[in-house]
Amino acid sequence: MSRETAITEEISYTTDNCDVCGDEVAVDDVPGDVIEPQGYAVLLGEGAVTHQSEDAGNWDEEVHFELEKDVSDLPTVSAYITCENCVEGIHGISPETRPYTGTLPPELTAASRQNITSEEVSDGVKALVYLVGAVLVLIFLFALL
């Protein structure tokens, strides 16, 4: 008589939200059978950029932003997380392609994200004002009848 046993293994990984659409993405040590989309790190920085990878060591990727030698300030660096769908939609590339190194779209810069948000809020406020105005006009017309 044979006996079957099951072994369970708990695997933990970190999740974050996409800075473009807000969807939850998996960001590190993700097993292959995870349903959540992969997250991609997007770094914006000044100066010359060097990139190194290490598979056998205890780190995966290392990115350096260096300004000219006569500049005393530290380079400004911003980091964002994007999901697979946004990467494919914004750049028109699939996850199998090499890392994208071209011009970044305005959706990923903090200033433009604030502008997009403020435009959406102002459009919402305008719509609310029009709606309230229309309701007041209707109430006034019904009061006259």
C-alpha positions as CSV (number, residue, x, y, z in Angstrom):
1,M,0.0,0.0,0.0
2,S,1.4,3.3,-1.0
3,R,1.1,6.5,1.0
4,E,1.2,10.0,-0.6
5,T,2.3,13.0,1.4
6,A,2.2,16.6,0.5
7,I,5.0,19.1,1.4
8,T,4.1,22.7,1.6
9,E,6.6,25.4,1.3
10,E,6.0,29.0,2.3
11,I,7.5,31.5,-0.1
12,S,7.3,35.2,0.7
13,Y,7.9,38.1,-1.6
14,T,7.4,41.8,-1.5
15,T,4.6,43.7,-3.3
16,D,4.2,47.4,-4.1
17,N,1.8,49.5,-6.2
18,C,2.5,50.7,-9.8
19,D,3.2,54.4,-9.8
20,V,1.3,54.8,-13.1
21,C,-1.9,52.8,-12.7
22,G,-1.9,51.8,-9.0
23,D,-2.2,48.0,-9.5
24,E,-0.4,45.8,-7.0
25,V,2.8,44.2,-8.4
26,A,5.4,41.7,-7.1
27,V,8.8,43.2,-6.8
28,D,11.4,40.8,-5.4
29,D,12.2,37.1,-5.3
30,V,9.0,36.2,-7.1
31,P,8.3,32.5,-7.8
32,G,7.4,31.6,-11.4
33,D,3.8,30.5,-10.5
34,V,2.8,33.9,-9.0
35,I,-0.2,35.4,-10.7
36,E,0.5,39.1,-9.8
37,P,2.3,41.0,-12.5
38,Q,6.0,41.7,-12.1
39,G,7.1,45.2,-11.1
40,Y,9.8,47.1,-12.8
41,A,12.0,49.6,-11.2
42,V,12.4,52.9,-13.0
43,L,15.2,55.2,-11.9
44,L,15.6,58.8,-13.0
45,G,18.9,60.5,-12.3
46,E,21.4,63.1,-13.3
47,G,24.8,62.6,-14.8
48,A,26.6,59.5,-16.1
49,V,25.0,56.2,-15.3
50,T,26.8,52.9,-14.8
51,H,25.0,49.6,-14.3
52,Q,26.3,46.3,-12.9
53,S,24.7,42.9,-12.4
54,E,25.7,40.1,-10.1
55,D,24.0,36.7,-10.2
56,A,26.2,34.7,-7.9
57,G,26.6,37.3,-5.2
58,N,24.2,38.7,-2.7
59,W,22.9,41.6,-4.9
60,D,21.2,41.6,-8.3
61,E,21.6,45.1,-9.8
62,E,23.7,48.1,-8.9
63,V,23.2,51.5,-10.6
64,H,25.5,54.5,-10.0
65,F,24.6,58.1,-11.0
66,E,27.7,60.3,-11.1
67,L,27.9,64.0,-11.8
68,E,30.9,65.8,-13.2
69,K,33.9,66.1,-10.8
70,D,33.6,69.8,-10.4
71,V,29.9,69.5,-9.2
72,S,29.7,69.4,-5.4
73,D,26.0,68.5,-5.0
74,L,24.8,64.9,-5.0
75,P,22.9,63.8,-8.1
76,T,19.1,63.9,-7.8
77,V,17.7,60.4,-8.2
78,S,14.0,59.4,-8.2
79,A,12.7,55.8,-8.2
80,Y,9.4,54.5,-9.4
81,I,7.7,51.1,-9.8
82,T,5.7,50.2,-12.9
83,C,3.8,47.1,-13.8
84,E,4.1,44.9,-16.9
85,N,1.0,46.3,-18.5
86,C,2.1,49.9,-18.1
87,V,5.6,49.1,-19.5
88,E,4.1,47.4,-22.5
89,G,1.4,50.1,-23.0
90,I,3.7,53.1,-22.5
91,H,6.7,51.9,-24.4
92,G,5.1,49.3,-26.7
93,I,7.6,46.6,-25.7
94,S,7.2,43.2,-24.1
95,P,8.8,42.0,-20.8
96,E,11.2,39.8,-22.8
97,T,13.0,42.7,-24.4
98,R,16.2,44.2,-23.0
99,P,15.8,47.1,-20.4
100,Y,14.5,50.3,-21.8
101,T,17.0,53.1,-21.9
102,G,15.3,55.8,-23.9
103,T,13.3,58.9,-23.0
104,L,10.8,58.3,-20.2
105,P,7.2,59.3,-20.7
106,P,5.6,62.1,-18.7
107,E,3.5,59.6,-16.7
108,L,6.6,58.7,-14.7
109,T,7.8,62.1,-13.6
110,A,6.5,63.5,-10.3
111,A,5.7,66.9,-11.7
112,S,3.6,65.6,-14.6
113,R,1.8,63.1,-12.3
114,Q,0.9,66.1,-10.0
115,N,-0.3,68.0,-13.1
116,I,-2.4,65.1,-14.3
117,T,-3.9,64.7,-10.8
118,S,-4.7,68.4,-10.5
119,E,-6.3,68.5,-14.0
120,E,-8.5,65.5,-13.1
121,V,-9.5,67.3,-9.8
122,S,-10.2,70.5,-11.6
123,D,-12.3,68.7,-14.2
124,G,-14.2,66.9,-11.5
125,V,-14.8,70.2,-9.7
126,K,-16.1,71.8,-12.9
127,A,-18.5,68.8,-13.5
128,L,-19.8,69.1,-9.9
129,V,-20.4,72.9,-10.3
130,Y,-22.3,72.2,-13.6
131,L,-24.3,69.5,-12.0
132,V,-25.2,71.6,-9.0
133,G,-26.1,74.5,-11.3
134,A,-28.4,72.3,-13.4
135,V,-30.2,71.0,-10.3
136,L,-30.7,74.5,-9.0
137,V,-32.1,75.7,-12.4
138,L,-34.5,72.7,-12.4
139,I,-35.6,73.4,-8.9
140,F,-36.2,77.1,-9.8
141,L,-38.2,76.1,-12.9
142,F,-40.4,73.7,-11.0
143,A,-40.9,76.4,-8.3
144,L,-42.2,78.7,-11.0
145,L,-44.8,76.2,-12.3
